[in-house]
Amino acid sequence: MLYFRGCTAREKETGIAEATEKLLGLANVDYHILDDEKCCGSVLLRTGFEDEAKKQIAKNTEVFGDETILTSCAGCYKTLLQDYEGLDVIHISELLAILIDEGRLKFNKKDLDVTYHDSCHLGRHCKVFDEPREAIESVANLIEMENIKENSLCCGAGGGVKSAYPQIASELAEARISQAKDTNCDILITPCPFCKLNLKDYGLEVLDLTEFLIKYGGE
């Protein structure tokens, strides 16, 4: 299995990649990473640079071969699954649900209330809703926000909005954080490094799913 970390987890939210590798180690998953990992091309595609994205996709396809590819990032997952051809791709939340079900990962359930943000790419676009919730509920009590699953609010970061229109990205993040705070939970969990990057710093602890399991899943 190839663990494709993605640009954000590899360069900005490095704790996500570290937590993911810890979980893979605990479950004795045989995996490797690329020493010279390149962008999957998601940002290029979502911002209209299709020719550049196609070149990037062609280069990566040669490197990937026929391996199963594990992703941390919901954006990478959507891109590798839907914009590349013939790849076997799995998001970390899907793998975690399998490992927990098989007993290869075991966590201690806490009397802890948390809420979960469905990222656009993983949820609405790829219909992965249940697996991250199953992983969360192995550790804590999940209290849902008003808008979830297909009706989840966007975090505000995708499609180049955070770079081109930071004020809009901030306003969207604040709206989502407001819904999270309405649950009276102290922790907001996301399945996407890009979502975490835009949702943090608003007075609520925001963790990637992998970081949450490592931090709160033990004794």
C-alpha positions as CSV (number, residue, x, y, z in Angstrom):
1,M,0.0,0.0,0.0
2,L,1.2,3.5,-0.9
3,Y,0.4,6.2,1.6
4,F,-0.1,9.4,-0.4
5,R,0.1,12.1,2.2
6,G,-1.0,15.1,0.1
7,C,0.5,18.6,0.1
8,T,-1.3,19.9,3.2
9,A,-0.6,17.0,5.5
10,R,3.0,16.7,4.1
11,E,3.9,20.4,4.4
12,K,1.5,22.4,6.6
13,E,-0.5,20.1,8.9
14,T,2.3,17.5,9.4
15,G,0.7,16.2,12.6
16,I,-1.9,14.5,10.4
17,A,0.7,12.5,8.4
18,E,2.5,11.6,11.7
19,A,-0.8,10.4,13.3
20,T,-1.7,8.4,10.2
21,E,1.6,6.6,10.2
22,K,1.3,5.8,13.9
23,L,-2.1,4.3,13.3
24,L,-0.8,2.2,10.4
25,G,2.0,1.0,12.6
26,L,-0.3,0.0,15.4
27,A,-2.4,-2.0,13.0
28,N,0.7,-3.6,11.3
29,V,-0.3,-2.3,7.9
30,D,2.4,-2.8,5.3
31,Y,2.8,0.6,3.6
32,H,5.4,2.9,2.1
33,I,5.6,6.6,1.2
34,L,7.1,8.4,-1.8
35,D,10.4,10.2,-1.1
36,D,9.6,12.7,-3.8
37,E,5.8,12.9,-3.6
38,K,4.2,15.5,-5.9
39,C,0.8,17.2,-5.8
40,C,-2.1,15.1,-7.0
41,G,-3.3,18.0,-9.2
42,S,-6.5,18.7,-7.3
43,V,-5.9,22.4,-6.8
44,L,-4.9,22.8,-10.5
45,L,-8.2,21.1,-11.6
46,R,-10.4,23.0,-9.2
47,T,-9.0,26.4,-10.2
48,G,-9.2,25.8,-14.0
49,F,-5.6,24.9,-14.9
50,E,-6.7,21.7,-16.7
51,D,-3.8,21.4,-19.1
52,E,-1.3,21.6,-16.2
53,A,-3.4,19.2,-14.2
54,K,-3.4,16.6,-17.0
55,K,0.4,16.8,-17.2
56,Q,0.7,16.3,-13.4
57,I,-1.8,13.4,-13.6
58,A,0.2,11.7,-16.3
59,K,3.5,12.0,-14.3
60,N,1.9,10.6,-11.1
61,T,0.2,7.8,-12.9
62,E,3.5,6.4,-14.1
63,V,4.8,6.5,-10.5
64,F,1.7,4.9,-8.9
65,G,1.5,1.8,-10.9
66,D,-1.1,-0.7,-9.7
67,E,-0.7,-0.1,-6.0
68,T,-3.5,0.6,-3.6
69,I,-3.3,4.2,-2.7
70,L,-4.2,5.5,0.8
71,T,-4.9,9.2,1.2
72,S,-5.2,11.5,4.2
73,C,-6.8,14.3,2.2
74,A,-10.4,14.3,1.0
75,G,-9.4,16.4,-2.0
76,C,-6.7,14.0,-3.0
77,Y,-9.1,11.1,-2.6
78,K,-11.7,12.6,-4.9
79,T,-9.0,13.5,-7.5
80,L,-7.3,10.2,-7.5
81,L,-10.6,8.3,-7.5
82,Q,-12.5,10.4,-10.1
83,D,-10.0,12.3,-12.2
84,Y,-7.4,9.6,-12.7
85,E,-8.1,6.3,-14.5
86,G,-8.1,2.8,-12.9
87,L,-6.6,3.6,-9.5
88,D,-7.4,1.6,-6.4
89,V,-7.9,4.4,-3.8
90,I,-9.0,4.3,-0.2
91,H,-9.4,7.2,2.2
92,I,-7.9,6.8,5.7
93,S,-11.4,7.0,7.3
94,E,-12.5,4.0,5.2
95,L,-9.4,2.0,6.2
96,L,-9.7,2.9,9.8
97,A,-13.3,1.6,9.9
98,I,-12.1,-1.7,8.4
99,L,-9.2,-2.0,10.9
100,I,-11.4,-1.3,13.8
101,D,-14.0,-3.8,12.6
102,E,-11.3,-6.5,12.2
103,G,-10.0,-5.8,15.7
104,R,-6.6,-4.7,14.4
105,L,-7.1,-1.3,16.0
106,K,-8.7,-1.1,19.5
107,F,-9.6,2.1,21.3
108,N,-11.0,2.9,24.7
109,K,-14.5,4.6,24.6
110,K,-14.7,7.8,26.5
111,D,-17.6,9.8,27.9
112,L,-16.6,12.6,25.5
113,D,-18.9,14.5,23.2
114,V,-17.5,15.5,19.8
115,T,-18.9,16.7,16.5
116,Y,-17.9,15.9,12.9
117,H,-17.6,18.0,9.8
118,D,-18.3,16.3,6.4
119,S,-15.9,17.7,3.9
120,C,-17.3,18.5,0.5
121,H,-14.9,16.2,-1.4
122,L,-15.2,13.1,0.9
123,G,-18.9,13.5,1.7
124,R,-21.0,15.2,-1.0
125,H,-18.7,14.2,-3.9
126,C,-17.7,10.7,-2.9
127,K,-20.5,9.6,-0.6
128,V,-18.2,8.6,2.3
129,F,-20.4,9.3,5.3
130,D,-20.5,6.3,7.6
131,E,-16.9,5.2,8.0
132,P,-15.5,8.3,9.7
133,R,-18.5,8.3,12.1
134,E,-17.9,4.6,12.9
135,A,-14.2,5.4,13.8
136,I,-15.2,8.4,15.9
137,E,-17.9,6.4,17.8
138,S,-15.3,3.8,18.8
139,V,-13.8,6.6,21.0
140,A,-16.4,9.2,21.8
141,N,-20.0,10.2,21.6
142,L,-20.9,11.9,18.3
143,I,-23.2,14.9,18.5
144,E,-24.2,15.9,15.0
145,M,-24.4,19.5,13.8
146,E,-27.5,20.9,12.1
147,N,-26.2,20.4,8.5
148,I,-24.5,17.1,7.9
149,K,-23.7,14.6,5.2
150,E,-25.1,15.7,1.8
151,N,-26.3,19.0,3.4
152,S,-23.1,19.8,5.2
153,L,-21.8,23.4,5.0
154,C,-18.6,23.9,3.1
155,C,-15.6,24.9,5.3
156,G,-14.8,27.6,2.9
157,A,-11.3,26.5,1.8
158,G,-11.9,24.6,-1.4
159,G,-11.8,25.7,-5.1
160,G,-9.1,28.2,-4.5
161,V,-11.4,30.4,-2.3
162,K,-9.0,30.5,0.6
163,S,-6.3,31.9,-1.6
164,A,-8.3,34.2,-3.8
165,Y,-11.0,35.3,-1.4
166,P,-9.8,34.9,2.2
167,Q,-12.6,37.0,3.6
168,I,-15.2,34.7,2.1
169,A,-13.3,31.7,3.3
170,S,-13.2,33.1,6.8
171,E,-16.9,33.9,6.8
172,L,-17.8,30.4,5.7
173,A,-15.5,28.9,8.4
174,E,-17.1,31.0,11.1
175,A,-20.6,29.8,10.0
176,R,-19.5,26.2,10.3
177,I,-17.8,26.7,13.6
178,S,-20.9,28.4,14.9
179,Q,-22.9,25.2,14.1
180,A,-20.2,23.1,15.8
181,K,-20.4,25.3,19.0
182,D,-24.1,24.9,19.0
183,T,-23.6,21.2,19.8
184,N,-21.8,22.2,23.0
185,C,-18.9,19.9,22.0
186,D,-15.4,20.9,22.7
187,I,-13.9,19.1,19.7
188,L,-14.6,19.3,16.0
189,I,-13.2,16.5,13.9
190,T,-12.6,16.6,10.1
191,P,-11.5,14.1,7.5
192,C,-9.5,16.6,5.5
193,P,-6.3,18.5,6.2
194,F,-7.5,21.5,4.1
195,C,-10.7,21.7,6.1
196,K,-8.7,21.6,9.4
197,L,-6.5,24.4,8.1
198,N,-9.5,26.7,7.5
199,L,-11.6,25.8,10.5
200,K,-8.9,26.0,13.2
201,D,-8.2,29.3,15.2
202,Y,-11.9,30.1,15.9
203,G,-11.9,29.1,19.6
204,L,-12.7,25.4,19.2
205,E,-10.3,22.5,19.1
206,V,-10.2,21.1,15.5
207,L,-8.5,17.8,14.8
208,D,-8.1,15.5,11.9
209,L,-9.7,12.1,12.4
210,T,-6.3,10.5,12.8
211,E,-5.1,13.1,15.3
212,F,-8.2,12.6,17.3
213,L,-7.8,8.8,17.5
214,I,-4.2,9.1,18.6
215,K,-4.9,11.8,21.1
216,Y,-8.0,10.4,22.7
217,G,-8.1,6.7,21.8
218,G,-5.7,5.5,24.5
219,E,-6.0,5.1,28.2
